[in-house]
Amino acid sequence: MRPWIFGARALPEQERFAREVRELCSAALSLEHPEPALEEITLALAGARRRIAAAGPADQRPRVGDLAGGEGRVYLDHGRDVGAFNPMFPVYRIEVESPSRATGTVRFPLCYEGPPGLVHGGFLAVFADCAVQHHNCAAGLTGRTRGLELRYRRPVPVLADLEFTIDRTVRDGSVHSELSLTRDGAPLCTATTSAVAGDHAKLPTVSPRRRRA
């Protein structure tokens, strides 16, 4: 299988940052009383944000397609492990067994809570879309998501080790996937997705990461 890659790989610093932000957010949400350390961290983050913003490009549009030769920002590959560099996305482990099958595990931290002790349903949709597209990209054939339908079978707990499977078929110009999320064999959520079977050769140009001037 030749992986489908579209965009640059995240920097190690970005991945470490995402891990810490996710854990920090979860820790902050668990506080029951005012904590001076949280105010100190918030002020430090505000200062760091200003410094990092000054170091980044003024034009925040991604350098893709007609903008590839411009002065925008580098586009990071969103085909796999998005949560590794963006704390807004869930983190999961996946094993691609074949183009038609993948298995994995996921654990949702406190920052993805909706109802008490349970994962917000919207994050389950984000997780399903990311995991399925990860499988598609690893299999070398994917495209824009055409449809995504979720069925919530049972409440999904935060801070719990969960398992998932993905079964995938390609037919009629579309990639179809069925994802099942379980805990100890009990079904929690299922997702059905379809994506356009794209042509990697027809993708727009993506500007690579540039060296410092």
N, C-alpha and C positions, 0 to 999 in steps of 0.2 A: 504494500500500500504506500502510495506517495502522499504525504500529508498536504493538506490545503492550507497555505499560509498567506495571509493578507495583512501586512503591517509589520512594524518593528517589534522586537521583543522588549519587554519592560526592563528597566535597569534594576540591578540587585538592590539598590537603595530604595527604589520604589516598592519593591516587594517587602522589604523589611519594614518600611513605613506603613504599608497597608496592614501588616500583622499587628503592629503596635497600636495603630489607630482603632482597629476592630476590638482588640482586647481592652484598650483604654475606655472606649465607649461603653462596653459591657460592664466594666468595673464602676464607671461613673453612674450608670443607671441603677446599680445596686445600692447606692448610698442612701441612708435613711435620715441623716442629719447633715447640716452644713459642714463641709470639710475644707479648711484653708488650702490644702494642697491642690484641690481642684481649681480654685481661683488662680493659684500660682501657675498651674499648668495651662489654663486658658489664656492668661496673659502671655506666657511663653509661646504658645501656639500662634497667637495673633502676631507677635513679632516675627516669628519664623515665616508665617504666611506672607507678610510684606516683603521679606528678603527674597523668598523663592519667587514671588510674583515678579519682582524686579529682574530676576535672572532669566525668566522665561520670555518667549516672544510676545510682542505687543498684539500681534494678530493671532487670535486663538482658533482660527479655522484650520482644520487638518489639511496637510499637504497631500492631497489626493486628487487624481484626475487633472482638471484644468488648473488646479492650484498647486500641483506638484513642484513647480519651479518657483513658487512664491516664498513668502517669509513667515508662513504660519507655523503651527506646531507639528511635531512628528505624530503620526497615527500609530497607536499601539495595536497589535494583533488581538482581536477580540474572539478569535476562534477557539481558544482553549484557556482554562485556568484564569479567567478574568478576575476572580476574587483574590488571586495571588498578588495583584498589583493595585486593585481598586477595592477598598473596604466596603463599598456600597453593594458588592456582589458576594454571594455565599461562596464558601470554600468547600470542595469535595475531593475525594480520591476516586479515580476511575481507571479501570483496566479494560482496554479495548481488545477483546478476544478475537474478533473478526469483523469484517465490514457489516455483518448482520447482528452482532451481539456485543454488548458491553455490560460490565457490572461495576459496582462501586459502593462507597460509603459516604455519608455526610453527617455532620453534626452542627446544628444551628446554635450559635451563642446567643446570649441574652439580648444583644442589640437587634435581633430579628423577631423579638416577641411582639405579639398582637394581643389576643386574649390572655388572661393570666396563665403563665407557664406554657403557652402554646405559640407556635410559629404563625406569623401573619400570613394569610393566604397569598398575598401578592408576592412575597418572597419565594413561595413555593413555585409560582409561575416563572419567576426569574431563574430559579435554580433549574427547573425542568428545561427551559429554553437553552440555558448555558450548557448543561450536561449533554443534551441531544446534539447541539451544534459542535461540541467538543468531539463527540463520536463521529459526526459527519466529516469534520475536518481531518480527523485522524484517518478516516477511511478514504479521503481524497476526493469526495464528491459532496458538495453542499450548495447552498445558495440562500436567498432571502427567505425568511420564515413566511409561509403562506397562511398557516393557521395553527392555533394552539388552543386546545380544549382541556380543561382540568376537571376532575371529579374528586371531591373531598370525601373520602370514605370514613375516616376517623380523625379526631384532632391530632395534630402533629406536635409532639413536645419539643421544647428547646432543651439544650444540654443533654441530649440523648443520642446514642449511636444508632444510626439508621442505615438501612441497606437499600440499594436500588438496582434495577435491571433495565436495560434498553434493548428492544428488539427492532430491527431496522430492515426495510425493504425499499427497493427502487423500482418504480413503475410509472409509465405514462408521463415521463418528464418530471416526476416529483420524487422526493425522498420522504418516506413515511416512517415515523418512529412511534413506538409505544413504550412509555416509561412507567415503571411501577415502583413506588416508594413504600417500604415495609419496615416493621420493627419486630424482630424475632418471628418473622414469617407472617405476621398479621398485616394486611394491606391498609395503608394510611391514605394514599393519594395516587391517582393515576393521571397520566397526561398523554394526549394524542397530538402529534405535531406533523405538519407537512411543510416541506421547503422546496423551492424551485431547484431543479437539478441544473446548476449553472455550469458555465465553461470558464475554467480558471484562466485560460488564455485571453479571454475577453474582459477581464477585470481592469479597471482603470489603473493608471500608474500610481504607485505609492512612493513618495520621496523617502529615502532612507535617513537614518539619524545622521546629522551633520557634525563635523568636527568643530571644535571651538576655533574662532577666528584668531 
